Amino acid sequence: MLDWLYSLKTIGIMPGLEKISEAMEKLGNPQDKLRIIHVAGTNGKGSVCAMLESILRHAGYKVGMFTSPHLVDFEERFQVNREKISREDAFRLVSRVRESGVNLTFFELTTAVAFLHFLEKKVDYVVLEVGMGGRLDATNIVKPVATVITSISFDHTNWLGDTLDKIAYEKACIAKRGVPLFTPVVNDVIKSVCEERGAAMFIVTGEEETNMRGVFQKKNAAAAASVARHLKIPESSIKKGLFSVYWPARLEFIENNVLLDCGHNTDGIVKIAEFVKTLKYGRLIIIFGVMKDKDYAGMIKNLPNYSRIILTKPKIERSLDPKSIVIPNSTIIEDVGEAYNYAKSIAGEKDLILICGSCYLAGEFLARKKNVGINPIMFIQ
């Protein structure tokens, strides 16, 4: 079943709501029976989803969360109170969606599975992450209780447009009449779309403390807290939730002095560099692997200053051949495991190893961590 599911990825991205709407109609429109918080944004949407899930769960609610892509297991896309769907239930619901007779893309099908799963589990809330953009994303068939736009920067420009205003428009189109939209982004395009659609727009200012690393996560926490307050969640639950968030591969130390992050676009790399500058370490060794459709030149330009960069290739067809990158102080080791072993062999006790460039690269390292049961210690302060 998984092989068949992944074969759908060869169809590629086909933006549009017609097919998913048709399938959901045949399946009884489960999404219309759920209380949904819809989260879009170039970066930070996964973190905000994890924060909202944690806040609502600490307030005593049963919370479904749908995110993408998965890092290690397909089932991690569908969680209820942080428990992944069982493989048996996932395959059963995939079969049910297939019985609708509508030919869906991989993401459309997984979105449909999420709605069915959360309805079966009788969740109180669903935290729903947009896959890409917003306007034509399969998740945009919902009627949410709140929407969030976490950030606007350049990514997926071949689909969303090559200016920030075009990208902002695509994301702003998750706005719905009578549904509040929360965002820290001050943008005239978002404001205009909200006015046209009759959605109240609330600008999120300030910061909230959270256990997640990075100053930018405090801004994400402020967005999550603003939504929670709108939903009348107690302050005590907001605080507990924000200090109990786990969202993998976001400035995560997976081994002693080994920092892993999913940053996969220029803005994401900038955020990583800002955090790394706050650490005290000897040398910086970077393991970098990226997809061929990304602005890898812009990403590399914004990496923190390093002593050595190891260019590698995640095991996915979209990966960029590292031989096409020519930069100083670089070593090409295509196998991710071998790249890591080399980095460890040249790193001293006080050196920092940073792994970044792709969610798929991060997933390979998290799978390794899962298999060996690492309990990391952070020597670097």
Secondary structure, 3 states (H helix, E strand, C coil): CHHHHHHHHHHCCCCCCHHHHHHHHHCCCHHHHCCEEEEECCCCHHHHHHHHHHHHHHCCCCEEEECCCCCCCHHHHEEECCEECCHHHHHHHHHHHHCCCCCCCHHHHHHHHHHHHHHHCCCCEEEEECCCCCCCCHHHHCCCCEEEECCCCCCCHHHHCCCHHHHHHHHHCCCCCCCCEEECCCCHHHHHHHHHHCCCEEECCCCCCCCCCCHHHHHHHHHHHHHHHHCCCCHHHHHHHHCCCCCCCCCEEEECCEEECCCCCHHHHHHHHHHHCCCCCCCEEEEECCECCCCHHHHHHCCCCCCEEEECCCCCCCECCHHHCCCCCEEECCCHHHHHHHHHHHCCCCCEEEEECCHHHHHHHHHHHHHHCCCCCCCCC
